[in-house]
Amino acid sequence: MTEQDDPVLDAAMSYLAYLAGEEPYPPTLDNLDPVTEHQARTLINALNVAWAADELEPPPLEEHPLAISLGLVPDPTRPLSPRSLKSARQRAGLTVSDLAARLQARGWDLPTRDVARWERQPAAAATVPPAVIKAIASELNVDLNLLLGQPATLPSAVAAVVHTDRFRDLARRWARAVGFGADEQRGAGALQQLMLAGTVRRGTELGAEEWLAALGALVTAREHSAGTEREGESP
């Protein structure tokens, strides 16, 4: 295992596959050190609660808050740039098939043709999840931000929400509740993607106050299920 690997993310991805019926058994955590095992079990418990919250039909992956937090859902505000990907791959001296093989070795089921499409088609590159972009950056030994293209424009209500103190507080709380410490940026990205997914699915926008109320309820529910302590909200 290299220092670039993320065993907590790997365990969560495997458990999501188990919940979806794609794997016959849940992942084993016996080979993890005590701290990492605790983080993985905390996240798996949260995934279990989230999945069981809708007994009739699990939420679509693109709207699953924890899948978003894990970087498993494409982020329209941080898309992969086809030109930057090709340039970085060529500088690293790798072929498209080389890069595909390296991603497969990390556990991503990505054929060579998919990687080739990312370099040719912006629409295909926009479907690459953040966790995969992170893996690509690691394999090509480049800064993650160098692989990102022009972000999509945020809907007005979403843009209004993400610049508030209340949203930043919710982002910090969400990050703690899903086991990522106080990583406000990671929490903000996850909640922002959730708003974007909801906007696209409904075809209409909630107002800023409605979004903040909805996100507040989501974060509070996750805190209760994860057993984290809530800090005071910003006014």
N, C-alpha and C positions, 0 to 999 in steps of 0.2 A: 504493500500500500504506500502511495506517495503522499507527500504533505498536501498535495492538491486535492486528494480524495476527500469526500464528505460522507463518513459512515452513517451519520444521522439522516442525511438526505437519502442515501441508498436504502436504509431500513424503511423509511417512510414510503418511498416509491414502491418497494416490494410489498409493503402492507396494503397500499392502495390497490395494487394488482390483485392481492389476495381478496380484498373486499369486493372487487369487481368480478371475481370468479375467474381471473386470468391465471392465477397460480393456485395450486392445490393446498399449499401450506403457508402459514405466516412465516416471516423471516426469523431466523435464530439470531439472538443477540449475545450468545455465550462467548463469542470471540472478541467482544468489545471491552475496553477498560471501564472501570466502575462509573466514572464521570460521563463518558460517552453513552454507556448503556442507560444511565438515568435519563439523559437528554432524549435518547431514542424512545424509551418507554413512555416518557411524558408526552412526546409528540404522537406516538401511536395511540395512546389513550385518548388524546384529543381527536384524532382521526376517527376513532371508534365511536365517540360520542356524536361527532358531527354526522357520521354516516347513519347512525341509528336515529338521529333526530327526525328524519323523514322516513317513516316505516314503509310507506307505499312506494315511493319512487325516489331514489337518491338524486341529488341535484346534478345537473349536467356538469361535466368536468370543468368547463370554461367558467362556471359560476361557483365552483367549490372553493370557499375561502382558504382552506388549508392547502389545496392544490396550487392555488395562486401564490400563497406564501412560500411554498416550496420551489417556486420557479418552474412549475410544470405546465403553465398556461402561457401562450404567447402574449407579450406585452406590447400593444401598439405604440406606446410612448417610448419604447427602447427597441426598435426593430433591428434585425441583422442587416448590414449593408452588403449587397452582393459584390460591389467593387472592392470594398475593404477586405472582405473575406478572401476573394481571389488573390488580391495583392499580398495579404499576410501569408496565405498558404504557399504562394510561389517563393516568397522570401525565406520561408522555412524549409524550402527544398522538398516539399511533399506533393504528391499527386492527389487528385480527388479521391482515388481509391485508398491511398495511404491514410488520408484524414478520416474517411469513413471507417476504415479498419480500426483506427485508434479510438474512435467514438464507440464502436461496437465492443471493443475491449473494456470500455468503461461501463458497459451494460445498456447502452442505447441501441435499440433495434432500428438502425438507420442504414438502408442500402446505399450503395455508391450513387445510384441515380438520383436519390434525394439530395445528397450533398451537391451534385452537379447542378441540379435545378436551382439551389439556393444562389449559385454564382451567376445564373442567367436570368432569373425571374424575380423581380422585387416582390411580387405577390407571394411567391413560395418562401422567400427569405423572411417575410413578415410573419410566417406561421411558426418560426423556430422559437421554442420556449427559452426563457432566460437561463435555465439550468443547462441547456445544451450550448448556448452561446458562451457561458462560463467555461464549459468543458473544452470548447473549441479554442478559446483564448489560452487556456492552460496548455493544450497540445501544441499550439503555434507559438507559445511563449511571448504573447503580446498582452498589452493592457486591454481589459475588457472593453473600455470605452472606445478604443480604436476600431472595434468591429461594428459599432452601432451606426445606424443611418438616421435620416431625418425623422423625428417623431411625428406621429399624427397629432392633429389639432384637437385639444380637449373640448368637449361640449361646454357651453358657457357655465352651466350649473356646477359641473364637476370642477372646472377651473376655479370657480368661486369658493368651493368647499376646501380645496387642497391648500389654499393660502391662509386659512384661518388658524388661530391658536388652538381652537377646539379640535380640529382635525389632527394637528401635530401631536396633541396629547393622546388622542385615540390611537394614532399610529404607534406611539411608544408603548401604550398599554397592549395593543394587539401583538406587537413583537414579543413582549414578555409572556403573554398568554399562550403563544404557540411555541415557546421555547427558544427564542432567538435573542434573549437578553433585552437590552434597551436600544436595539438597532432601529432608530426612528425611520431611517431611509428605507429599510426593508419593509417595515410595517406600513409606511405610507404608500409604497409601490403596490403592495398587496391590496390595500383598501381602495386605492385608485383604480386598479384593474377590476375590482369587484363592481365599482360604480359604472365603469365603462361597459362591462358585460351586461349589467342590468339595464343600462340605457339602450344598448343594441337590441336586447331581447324584447323589451317592451315597445320600443319605437318612440317612446316619449321620455321626457326628463322630469325627475323630481326637482323641487326647489332646493336651494342650499340648506334651509332649515330642516326640510323633510329628510334630506340625505344625512345630515348630521344626527338626527334623531334615530334613523334606521341603523346607522353605523354604531351609534352609542349602544343600542340594544344588542347588536351582534357582538360587540366587544365585551359587554357586561356578561352576556351568556357564556362566552368563551372563557372569561376569567373564572366564572363559577365552576364550569366543567373542568378546567385545568387546575383549579385550586390556587390560583395566583392572587396576590393581594393588590388591590386597586389603590393607586395613588390619587391624590386630588386632581380634579380636572382644572384646566385653565378657565378663567371666567370668559 
